[in-house]
Amino acid sequence: MPQPDHVMALPVPDPSTLDEDLQEYFNVCVEKLGFVPNVLRAYASRPAKLRTFIATYNELMLGDSPLTKLEREMVAVVVSSANRCYYCQVAHGQAVRRLSGDPQLGEMMVMNHRVAELPERQRAMCDFAWKLTVDPSAVTATDRDQLAAVGIVGDAFFDLCDVIGFFNMSNRVATGVDMIPNSEYHALNR
């Protein structure tokens, strides 16, 4: 059975009506991915917010960081799993498959990151992402010490928290507006 065939529960503008810079960005997405991610199509209804989303996402997920791109994607999936965000589980699960070269890892991260045999650093990051998502008031100095023991300090720790926070926010927006991932994600990197 296919997933629902809509971008989100609200109207989505025709891309040809967008400002030239956004049309160009969408064209780059098509060139690189073969499609425009629905999250961008959803945010296109609010061009200023779309530009902010693009800039924030690119800085957090693609920018310079002590965390690898794979680690950031793994964290995105763990947060999205805890929040049961269908859009981000599908889209970022695919990114984990692509970056790791392991289709099983993407699925494990979506379903239950604890079943994956992860290096100690990634395990600590994923466990912390889960805890900060489901019970933020329970985070203590002990949690930060456990991350420090595997080298997650300073900028790495800040970036980890920033990625966790961003995906908690974006998960809630995606779920609230019933954002549906592009169907293409399901078949990629299997």
Buried (B, 14 or more C-beta within 10 A) or exposed (E): EEEEEEBBEEEBBEBEEBEEEBEEBBEEBEEEEEBBBBBBBBBBBEBEEBBEBBEBBEBBBEEEBBBEBBBBBBBBBBBBBBBEBBBBBBBBBBBBBBBBEBBEBBBBBBBEBEEBEBEEBBBBBBBBBBBBBEEEEEEEEEBBEBBBEBEBEEEBBEBBBBBBBBBBEBBEBBBEBBBBBBBEBEEBBE
